[in-house]
């Protein structure tokens, strides 16, 4: 399967071959060996060239939001497209930051009315014995903080709205 992936302003060609959790993935000409095991409804364990990664996956229109130990990244995917075919520019309307997995809110790093930059930390959630800092998907003003420290949240629960 041939895909075009967009992360921020970077667009890249990706080819995926394999099945049943064992894949060969080529990204811009570099080939990676990937083993994938789904560990829950929105979770996966990946071994990429011998290195283990636990991730949370949140399906988004046109791609995924991927949550890992290093942070969160939004990946736009287009099957068989060329780099110019992916929509560029900011999303319109309020951006709703939701919990990618069930967990507990460890820290709230923002308040309503605060101006934030894209990628700025907003909430820290503990899940699967790991703390995950969830970041602003874009620049804007925090319109709503729907959680408080210590609160348990389900996957998909609204955390913060940025407009």
C-alpha positions, 0 to 999 in steps of 0.5 A: 500500500502506498500512502502520503503522510503529512506531519506538520509542514512535512509531507513524505511518501510511505509504502507498507508491505506485509500482513498479520502484524509484521510489516516492511515500511519504507519512508522516503527510501529508508526501509524499516522492519515493524511488528505491531500488536494491538494492545487495546481499543486505541493502543498498540505496541510497536517494535521498529527495527528492534526498538519498542514503542507503546502508542495510543491512536486517535482516529481523526478525519484524514489520519490519526493523532498518535500519542507516545512517550515523546509526545503527540503528533497528528499524521494526515494520511492519503492513500496513493496520493501525491504530496500536493493532494493533502490539505494544508493550512490550519483546521477551522473551528474549535479544536477539541483535545480529547483523551486518547485512552482511559487514564487519570489527569495528573496535571492541567497546564493551562487555564481558560482564556490563555493563549497557546501555541501549537505543540504547547502542553495542555494536560498530562494524563497517566495511563498504562503506567506512563505519563503522556503530555497532550499538546495544543493541536494549533495556536489559539485561545483556550476556550474550555478546560473540561477536566481537573487534576486527579480526575479519571477520564475515559477514552474520547473524554473532552479535555480542552477546547482551543479556538 
